Every structure is written in structure tokens, then in C-alpha cells.
Amino acid sequence: MSESSNMEGTARRGWLDRLFPRGVPRLWCPLVTHYDDRGRIDGGRMQAHIANLVPHVKGLLVPGSTGDGWEMESEEVREVLGLALEAAGRHELHVLAGVLKTGGDEALRMALETAEWLRERTGVRDMDALWGETPLCGFTFCPPKGAELSQEAIRTALEGLLEAGYPTALYQLPQVTLNEMEPGLVADLARRFGNFILFKDTSGADHVALSGEDLEGVVLVRGAEGDYAKWPSSAGGPYHGFLLSTANCLAETFAELLKHLDAGEREAAMELSGRLTLAVNEVFDLVTGLPEGNPFANANKAMDHYFAHGPGAAGVAPPRLHAGGHLPREVVASVGGVLERYRLMPRRGYLG
């Protein structure tokens, strides 16, 4: 290990200790954004949703793809981020601010604007003083969008974001960006930037985690759905934990799975993992191809409808989407059938 690499590893450890004095959460949720009948962000519903997650989830990504982060205007991003920070302060949660833009310059501009908004909101002029003193634990960036982009072009864009100095999570999301950060690139950024603290991979290919590259203490969380029991480090896998869209609804079951793995109860963990995998696959199949929203948001809005309203939720007006429409009633009803079939239906809703 080079001297500069050792220095960055020490800096990273300092960031992690400062931001997560009780340890980095193993279960994170990219929070769904709720809207009222007029299309406004429904703050009361979001606060109730967060309160329902608190016993099981200790980290939020706001807004992620599941929370319509790619579609939102800056004002909407700040509104949902403000709601999340307010709730996180009450419930001792950590919040990653999602900066989901398809170009590096645009992402950096939004991060700087968000930092200024945070300074004004808290009255703390020195941004460095916010870290560890507020629920905010960093910014989340994706590579710029483009299937044709070389690794060098992706590197240049990410270097510009990391050079801002903020604690940073990098997000592998080829479903949107149409490209992937290769393992060697991620390892190089880890060696050179101590503020690169977390890497989320939703690709399903897990190239970085399985590469054997030394990421020098960068925390790995898996965002891809399925086969959950084999991926955490407690099962011998390469990931610290999960940052899953379905934690919006199934957090209690994921937390139970992690407890089984911690206790060496692999058979029980595998049983839960099997049910979760089948159910989540069926729900995503039901929402694939809908004309509004993205599958992450639509699948979780449909499931959360039952977690909010209980087994009778099919009789409640379906959730509103960012684009202005609603989930089809027949899709919501079918999702309820999936939850019943795999014994995942809540006994009562958290709005009750």
C-alpha cells in the first residue's frame, strides 16, 4: 500500500467514525415519495412511513430512483430532503442526499446548491461542521449517463464530484446510466479519495464486489433484489448490507433475515430469502411496462399501499405517481394477492 493510499484509508476511517459513531447501518431504504390528490408532496404521509421503518431501518437515501429522484425538480428534492432530515433528527436516522443527474457538471452544481441550502436551513455557515452534527451523512452520485462513455470519461466526471470534498457514496445503476464503473476504476478512486465512503450496486452483476479488488474500507451495500441471504458479510458474502427499494415495505422481514444470519440460522434465513425473492420478482413483473413512473417506485408504491392501509387496501384509491397519474387498480389488487400468497401481508396498516 502506498503512503498516499494509506492516508486516504485513514481519512475514510475518520469519516466513517465521525458520521456513524454506532456503526454503518446494514439496512438502508431509498424512500418512496408520497403525493396527495393534488400532486403535492404529502409530508404527513411521508412522516408516518418513516416512523413505520424506524425499528428496522437506520439509513435513508433521499431521493433515490425509488423516490422519483431522476424526475424531480430541485425544489422538490429539497422538500423531500427537508422532510427526511426532520424525521431523521427525531428518530436517530442517517440520511444520504441523492443527487441523481445524468451529467457530472449538473450533479456537482446541484450538490453545491444543496450544501448552500443546508447551511441556510441550519444556520451553520461552515459545511464541515454539519457532518456528524446533523443526520446528513453525505451525497450520492451516479456516473454520467451514456452507453458510449469510456472508463476515462466516467473517471473524470467522478473525480470532479469527489474533489468537492463531501463524504460521498457512488451508485452503480446501469439501468439508468447505461454504463458501469469497472472494478479497477472504483478501486483507484478508493485509493485516491478518502471521502469516498460507500458504494451501492444495483446492477445485479456485482462485478465490483466480486472482483477481489482492495477497496480499502469503502462500505459496500447491495441494491439489487433477490437471493438476499447469500450476499451479506454475515453469510460470507461481499456486502456490508443492503440499500434496497423494497425496504420501503419489507424492512421488518429483511431485518429478521439479517438476525437469522447473525445467529447462524442459515436455513431460516434461506426460507425468508426464498419467499422474498419470489414475491419481489412477481411484483416487479406486474409493474413492468406501466406508462408512468419507474419499476422501483411503482413496485414499492403498490406494496406500501397495503402496508399503509392494511389488507383492505385494494378498496382505497390507488397511489398517485410523480407524473400525475395513479397506479392501475388492477395492478394494486394483484400486488395484494402476491403479498398474501407469500405471507407478507401486514395485519394492519401503519396509517391505522
Secondary structure, 3 states (H helix, E strand, C coil): CCHHHHHHHHHHHHHHHHHCCCCCCCEEEECCCCECCCCCECHHHHHHHHHHHCCCCCEEEECCHHHCCCCCCHHHHHHHHHHHHHHHHHHCCEEEEEECCCCHHHHHHHHHHHHHHHHHHHCCCCHHHCCCCCCEEEEEECCCCCCCCCHHHHHHHHHHHHCCCCCEEEEECHHHHCCCCCHHHHHHHHHHCCCEEEEEECCCCCCCCCCCCCCCCCEEEECCCCCHHHCEHHHCCCECEEECCCHHHHHHHHHHHHHHHHCCCHHHHHHHHHHHHHHHHHHHHHHCCCCCCCHHHHHHHHHHHHHHHCCCHHHCCCCECCCCCECCHHHHHHHHHHHHHCCCCCCCCCCC
